[in-house]
């Protein structure tokens, strides 16, 4: 069991498969990209599967989310999913992706055992998409969403970040579109995880701003804390249901007290929080032939030291050195 000193138990593992991405979203990385991890520093497919197996069979992990960077860029992705699906007990598996390439891989991922996907899409306007991502791939994302739904990777969740002066007027349109296509929309407050450290709290689009905008067109009924559980998104029924919309308010409404996540970076580091500045190295233990029991012990010790909260409301908050693409969402 992965328990911390505050009594929280981690049952959800986020696994970053690569730090690379084929978009250059303005809130994540600079236009020229980043200094990518060298191939020898990345975990191999076998190492990833071994660590996930330890987490599932020895540490109580019940859900595995594959992330990046962009996980569809990982050549061995389908094989990794297939091998994790064969574990006993079998964890629930999902994937967070920008959707580019999903049209080609959705069916194979479903056959391998993937349960569902989260796809990032911040705008319905191709010109705004190009400005936000610095790439002209809007239709590819829409095609990927459609392919995921047709393959049965449901519920298909869409993650959107609203940026001042770019797409901050699109919340109602995005929700209407999601309802029409039977996607579950989740808005995410912009977080301080950009490589260029340009994030500023002043002027960011908050959960309150998003809900005010949505209510100009929709009736929203809160599901409540019992339905939410440890999920990061607060959810509302849209016009009485059955469709829902969620808001992940990491900055203005932190949910640290209910956090049930542990994170594995693409180079084999354990992070107890998305905003942590410390990491615990599992790759070194793997490559020094440590037994599973020793790796589990190191992982448990790392989680025992998890802090009470992310500290975003602390004036002395220090942004992590690693951007979102290297940590995994």
N, C-alpha and C positions, 0 to 999 in steps of 0.2 A: 504494500500500500504506500502511495506517495502522499504523506500527510505533512502539514507544516505546523508551526508552533501556535497558530491561530485556529487549529482544528479543521482547516480546509483540506479536502481530499481531491487530488487530481485524478480525473478519470478520462480526460480529453487530451490527446497528444496531437500537437501541430508539428508536422515534419516538412521542413524546407528541403526541396530536392535540388535546387540550384539557386544561385544568386543572379543568374542572367535573366534578361527580359527583352522582348522584342518591341516594347513600347518605351517611351521616355516621358512618362506622366510628370507634369510640372510639380506635383506635390510629393514626388518620390525620388527623382534623380535628375541630374543635369542633362542637358541635351546631348553632350558628348558621351554620356554613359559613365560608368565607374571602372575602377580597377578590379576586374573580375578575379575570383579565386582561381589559383592555379589548380590544374586537374589533380595533381597528387594530394592536394589539401582537401578535396571533396571526398565524402564518403562514397564507397563503391555500392553497387546494388546489393551485394551480399551483406555489407556492413549495415546498410539501412534496414534490411529485412531482419537481421539479427537483433538490432536494437529495438525495433518494433516488437519482435517476438518476446524479448525480455520484458518490455513494458506491458504487453498484453497477458503473458502467461505468469509473470511473477510480481507485477506491480499494480495490477488492478485497472489498467487502461481499457476502456470500453469503446471509445471512439477515436478514430485516426483521421486527421485532415491533412491531405497533401497540399503543400503550398510552394511558393518560390521566393523570389523571382517569379518566373513563369514556369510552372511544373510541366507543361506540355513540351517544353524544350528538352526535357530529360529523355534521352533515347530509350532507357529501360523502364519507362513509366508503366506501361501495360504489364510487363513481367513482374514488377514490384507489387502492383495491385493484386495480381493473380496469386502471388505467393503469400501476401498478407491475408487474403481472403481464405486461404487454406488453414490458417491458424485456428487452434482450439483453445479457448473460445474464440469465435470469429468476431472481430470488432466491426462496428459500423464504420464505413469509409466514405469520405467525401473529398472533393477537390476544389480548391479556389484557383480560378484561372481568369485571364483577360479575354478568353473566348476565341482568340485567334488560333486556328488549327483544330478547334473543337469539332468542327463539321467533319473533319477527316477521322477523328479518333473517338468520338462519342460512343459509337456502337461497339468498338473493340474494348473500350473501358467498361462498358456495361457488361459485356460477356465475361470480362476478367473478374468482375465482382464489385465494381464501384457502385455505390448506392445513389449518390446525388452529386450535384455541382453547385458552386457559387460562382457567378460570372460578374466581373466588374464592368459596369457601363454607366458613365456619368451623364450622358446627354443623348437626346434623340436627334440632334442636329449634326450632320457630318462635318460641317465647317468648325463647329465648336469642338467636336471630337478631335479633329486634326490639331487645333490649337492646344488642347489639353494634353494630348498624347504625343504630339509632334510626329504623328504617323497618319496616313490616309487609309485606315483599315476598319472604318465604321461598319460597312456591310459585312465584313468577315465576322465581326462579333455577333451581329444579328443572325447570320447564318448558323453560327455556332450554338447560339441559344436555341434556335429552332431544332437543330440536330439533337441537342441534349434532351429536349422535351420529347421528341419522337423516339429516342432510344430508351426512354423510361427512366432517365436520371432525375427523378422528381422527388420532392418539389424542387424545381429550378429556382434558385434564389439569385436575385440581381442586387449587387452592391453598388451604391452611388455615393459619390462625394460631391458636395456642392461648393463651388468656389466663387467668391465675390467678383462680380463684374463679368463672369463667364457663363455660368449655368445656374445661378442662384434663383432664377425665375422659373425653373423647369420642374420643380417638385410636383405640382398638380398634374402636369402633362406626363411625367414619368409614371406616376401612379395610375393614371387612366390607361396608359399603354400597357402596364404590367397586368392590370386587371383584365384587359381585353385578351391578352395572350396567355393568361393563367400562369404568370410568374409571380413569385413572392418578392416584393421590393423591400430593400433595407437601406436606409440612408445612414451614412457613417460620418460623424464629425471629423473634419481634417485633423490628423494627429501630428505631433512633433517628431516625425520620423523621416524627414526629407534630408537627402545627403548634403544639400547646400545650406542647411540650417536656416532656411528662410521663413519658417513657421512663426506666426505671431498670433497670440490669443486675440488681440484687438482686431475686429473686423471679420473674424471667422464666422461661418454660418453655423449657428448653434441648433441644438435639438428644438429649443423653443421657437426659433425662427422657422424651422422646417414644419413644425406642427401648425403654426399660425398660417403658413402658406397653404398647407394641405386642407385646412378647415375652411378655406374660401370656396372649396368645391365639393368637399366630402364630409360626411358625418363620421367621426372617429370614436369608437367605443373601446376603452382600455381593457385588455385581457386580464391585467392584474398580476401581482407578484407570484401567486400560486401557479398560474399557467406558465410564467416566465421561468421559474426555477433558477438554474445557474446560467442560463443563456445570456449572452451579452446584449441582445436586442430587447428593448421594450416593444411590445406589439399592440396594435390596435385593429379591431375589426373595421372594415371599410363599408360604410353604408349598411351596417347590420350583418355583414358577412355574406358568403363564407370567406371572401378574400381578406387578406391581412397585409398590413404594412408595419415595418419595424424601424426603429431608430436606435443606433448604437452611439451613445453619448459618452464616449470615453473621457472627454475633457470636462464637460459641464455636469454630468450625472454619473460619476464613476461607479463601477459595480464590483470593485475589488473584493468586497467582503464575501461575495458568492463565487469567486473565481475558482474554476475546477480544471485549469489548463496547465500543461507543461509543454515546453517547446524545444525542438531539436533543430539546430541550424544545419545547413548543407555541409559544413565542415566539422560536424560532430560535437558541437557545444550544446550544453543544456542551458536554457534561459528560463528562469522561473516567472518572468514577466516580459511582455512585449517592450516595456520601457526600462528594463533592467540595464545597468551598466556593468554588471558582473556576469561571467559565464563559468561553467564547469566543464572541463574537457573530458569527453568520453572517447574521442578518437584515439587518444594516446593509450588509454587502457585497452581498447580493441586491438590496436596494433602491437601491443606488448604481450599479447596472448593471455590477457586476464580472463578468468572464467566468468560465466554469466553471473554468478553470485557476487563477485567483486564489482562488476559493472552496476548491478542492481543496488549494491550498498552505496556506491558513489552517487548514484541518481537520487536515492533516498536522502542522503546527507545534503545534497544540493537543495532539494525541495523543503527540507526541514528549516533551512535558512531563509525561506521566502519572506519578503517584507510584507507588511500589512497592506500597503497600497502602492500605487504607481507614483504618487507624489506630484501629480500635475498641478495640484492646487497650492503647492509649496513654492514661494518666491525663489527659493534656491534650487529649484528643479534643474537638473542637467540633462540635456537631450542625449540619448545614446549615440555613440560614435557610429554604429552601424545603421544604415538606412533600412527602410522597410524591405527592400528587395533582398537584403542579406539575412534578415531575421525570419521572414515568413509571417504572413498575416494571420 
